[in-house]
Amino acid sequence: MGGGAIGGRRLLRKDPLYAFPGGFPFRVPPCGGRAVQVYESRVRLGWVPGWGRSPYGTVREKEKPMTAEQDGNAEVALSPADWVARQAELYESSGGTKGTTQLGVPCLLMDYVGRRSGTVRRTVLMYGRDGEDYLIVASNGGSDRPPLWYLNLQATPEVELRVETERFGAVASTLPAEEKARVWPGLVELFPRYGEYQAGTERDIPVVRLTRR
């Protein structure tokens, strides 16, 4: 297994065995470059972090546990979804000047800690704003199950964000019902499919606030 460096972090490279399994509500153009991926040790990835189902079951890696605030030698696991991994790689390697939107909606990079492996993971998420805070939606494409990143944030709410050219630490918290009701219309205006997702599932889709620390 070879290696490389992106954004000051060492990334372990694995042949891209995963392809996005379909069902995602829109397509994102290829960003170019080869996806860099490592996979959570002995964990069944029933859902691709953030968006869809993974059909591949248990996967393996050899990385040791770590935290999101470790130094630049930390290993970062990108999404098993190939297009997400490619966008994350482009976003980070360009210093936040490329790959920063999906369908015209602004996106951020979020590094978070896997609750079982302790591995630092990275995903790309659309965001809205509420004052100085960033809002992300745990929609999982309207699934009845939450995305894995949301479960991991419940265990370790401290994250690291890249928003375009700026990188900083933040703390995640789920909005209570009254706050969600206040910000939800603006999020649906930003990305109308959020409304369709909520209408299509019995799960109350969480909105997560990311507050700079």
C-alpha positions as CSV (number, residue, x, y, z in Angstrom):
1,M,0.0,0.0,0.0
2,G,1.6,3.3,-1.1
3,G,1.2,6.7,0.4
4,G,1.1,10.3,-0.4
5,A,0.7,13.7,1.3
6,I,-2.2,16.1,0.9
7,G,-2.7,19.3,3.0
8,G,0.2,18.2,5.3
9,R,-1.5,15.0,6.3
10,R,-0.2,11.5,5.3
11,L,-2.8,9.6,3.3
12,L,-2.8,5.9,2.8
13,R,-3.6,4.7,-0.7
14,K,-5.7,1.7,-1.6
15,D,-6.9,0.6,-5.0
16,P,-10.3,2.2,-5.6
17,L,-12.5,-0.9,-5.1
18,Y,-15.6,1.2,-4.2
19,A,-17.9,2.9,-6.6
20,F,-20.8,5.0,-5.5
21,P,-23.7,2.5,-5.4
22,G,-26.4,4.6,-7.0
23,G,-29.5,6.3,-5.5
24,F,-27.8,9.6,-4.9
25,P,-30.2,12.3,-6.0
26,F,-27.8,14.1,-8.3
27,R,-24.5,13.6,-10.1
28,V,-21.3,15.5,-9.3
29,P,-18.8,16.0,-12.2
30,P,-15.5,14.1,-11.8
31,C,-12.9,16.2,-10.2
32,G,-9.9,14.3,-11.7
33,G,-7.1,12.7,-9.9
34,R,-7.1,9.3,-8.1
35,A,-9.1,8.9,-5.0
36,V,-7.1,8.2,-1.8
37,Q,-9.0,6.0,0.6
38,V,-8.4,4.0,3.8
39,Y,-11.1,2.0,5.4
40,E,-12.4,1.5,9.0
41,S,-11.0,-1.6,10.7
42,R,-13.6,-4.4,11.0
43,V,-16.6,-2.2,10.8
44,R,-19.6,-2.9,8.6
45,L,-20.2,0.1,6.4
46,G,-23.9,-0.4,5.9
47,W,-24.1,3.3,4.8
48,V,-21.6,5.4,2.9
49,P,-20.8,8.3,5.2
50,G,-23.0,11.2,4.4
51,W,-25.0,9.9,1.5
52,G,-25.8,6.3,0.5
53,R,-25.6,2.6,1.0
54,S,-22.4,0.6,0.7
55,P,-22.8,-3.0,-0.6
56,Y,-19.4,-4.2,0.5
57,G,-19.8,-5.2,4.1
58,T,-16.7,-5.5,6.4
59,V,-13.5,-3.9,5.3
60,R,-10.0,-3.6,6.8
61,E,-7.3,-1.1,7.6
62,K,-4.1,-1.2,9.7
63,E,-4.2,2.3,11.1
64,K,-3.9,2.9,14.8
65,P,-6.5,5.0,16.7
66,M,-6.0,8.8,16.7
67,T,-7.8,12.0,17.4
68,A,-8.8,14.9,15.1
69,E,-6.3,17.3,16.7
70,Q,-3.2,15.2,16.1
71,D,-0.4,16.6,14.1
72,G,0.1,16.7,10.3
73,N,1.3,13.1,10.2
74,A,-2.2,11.9,11.1
75,E,-3.8,9.6,8.6
76,V,-7.1,10.7,7.1
77,A,-9.7,8.2,5.8
78,L,-11.7,9.5,2.8
79,S,-15.2,8.4,2.0
80,P,-15.7,5.0,0.4
81,A,-17.9,6.8,-2.2
82,D,-15.4,7.5,-5.0
83,W,-16.8,10.9,-6.1
84,V,-16.8,12.2,-2.5
85,A,-13.2,11.1,-2.0
86,R,-12.2,12.8,-5.3
87,Q,-13.9,16.0,-4.4
88,A,-12.3,15.9,-0.9
89,E,-8.9,15.3,-2.4
90,L,-9.4,18.2,-4.9
91,Y,-10.7,20.6,-2.2
92,E,-7.8,19.9,0.1
93,S,-5.0,19.7,-2.4
94,S,-6.1,23.0,-4.0
95,G,-6.0,24.7,-0.7
96,G,-9.7,25.3,-0.8
97,T,-9.8,27.0,-4.2
98,K,-11.4,24.1,-6.2
99,G,-14.2,21.6,-5.5
100,T,-16.0,23.9,-3.1
101,T,-19.5,23.5,-4.3
102,Q,-22.1,20.9,-5.3
103,L,-24.9,22.1,-7.7
104,G,-23.9,25.7,-6.8
105,V,-24.4,25.0,-3.0
106,P,-21.3,25.8,-0.9
107,C,-19.5,22.8,0.7
108,L,-17.0,22.4,3.5
109,L,-14.6,19.6,4.4
110,M,-15.1,18.1,7.8
111,D,-12.6,15.9,9.6
112,Y,-14.1,13.9,12.4
113,V,-13.1,10.9,14.6
114,G,-14.6,7.4,14.0
115,R,-16.3,6.3,17.2
116,R,-15.1,2.7,16.8
117,S,-11.7,2.9,15.1
118,G,-10.5,6.3,16.4
119,T,-9.5,7.0,12.8
120,V,-9.7,10.6,11.5
121,R,-12.2,10.6,8.6
122,R,-12.9,13.3,6.1
123,T,-16.1,14.1,4.2
124,V,-17.6,16.8,2.0
125,L,-20.9,18.4,3.1
126,M,-23.1,21.2,1.9
127,Y,-23.6,23.9,4.5
128,G,-25.7,26.9,5.3
129,R,-25.0,29.7,7.7
130,D,-26.6,30.9,10.9
131,G,-24.6,34.0,12.0
132,E,-21.0,32.9,12.4
133,D,-21.9,29.2,12.7
134,Y,-22.2,26.6,9.9
135,L,-25.2,24.4,9.5
136,I,-25.0,20.9,8.0
137,V,-27.9,18.5,7.5
138,A,-27.8,14.8,8.4
139,S,-30.2,13.8,5.6
140,N,-28.4,10.7,4.2
141,G,-30.3,11.3,1.0
142,G,-33.7,10.9,2.8
143,S,-32.8,7.5,4.3
144,D,-34.5,6.2,7.4
145,R,-31.0,5.8,8.9
146,P,-28.7,8.6,9.8
147,P,-25.3,9.1,8.0
148,L,-22.3,7.5,9.8
149,W,-20.7,10.9,10.2
150,Y,-23.6,12.0,12.4
151,L,-23.3,9.0,14.7
152,N,-19.6,9.8,15.0
153,L,-20.2,13.4,15.9
154,Q,-22.5,12.3,18.7
155,A,-19.5,10.4,20.2
156,T,-16.9,13.0,19.5
157,P,-18.3,16.5,18.6
158,E,-14.9,18.1,18.1
159,V,-14.1,18.4,14.4
160,E,-11.7,20.2,12.0
161,L,-13.2,22.1,9.1
162,R,-11.9,23.5,5.9
163,V,-14.2,26.2,4.5
164,E,-12.6,27.3,1.2
165,T,-9.1,28.5,2.1
166,E,-9.6,28.6,5.9
167,R,-9.0,25.7,8.2
168,F,-10.1,25.8,11.9
169,G,-11.5,23.7,14.7
170,A,-15.2,23.5,15.6
171,V,-17.7,21.8,17.9
172,A,-20.8,20.1,16.6
173,S,-24.2,20.2,18.3
174,T,-27.6,19.0,17.1
175,L,-30.2,21.8,17.0
176,P,-33.2,21.4,19.3
177,A,-36.6,21.3,17.6
178,E,-37.4,25.0,17.9
179,E,-34.0,26.0,16.4
180,K,-34.4,23.5,13.6
181,A,-37.8,25.0,12.8
182,R,-36.3,28.5,12.6
183,V,-33.5,27.6,10.2
184,W,-35.1,24.8,8.2
185,P,-36.9,27.0,5.6
186,G,-33.6,28.7,4.7
187,L,-31.9,25.3,4.3
188,V,-34.6,24.0,2.1
189,E,-34.3,27.2,0.0
190,L,-30.6,26.6,-0.3
191,F,-31.2,22.9,-1.3
192,P,-34.8,22.1,-2.0
193,R,-34.3,18.4,-1.9
194,Y,-33.9,18.6,1.9
195,G,-37.7,19.2,2.0
196,E,-38.3,16.2,-0.1
197,Y,-36.0,14.1,2.0
198,Q,-37.9,15.1,5.2
199,A,-41.2,14.4,3.6
200,G,-40.1,11.0,2.5
201,T,-38.9,9.6,5.8
202,E,-40.3,9.2,9.4
203,R,-36.9,10.1,10.7
204,D,-36.6,13.6,12.0
205,I,-33.6,14.7,10.0
206,P,-31.1,16.5,12.3
207,V,-29.5,19.8,11.6
208,V,-26.1,20.2,13.1
209,R,-24.5,23.5,14.2
210,L,-20.7,23.8,13.8
211,T,-19.4,26.5,16.1
212,R,-15.8,27.7,15.8
213,R,-13.6,27.0,18.7
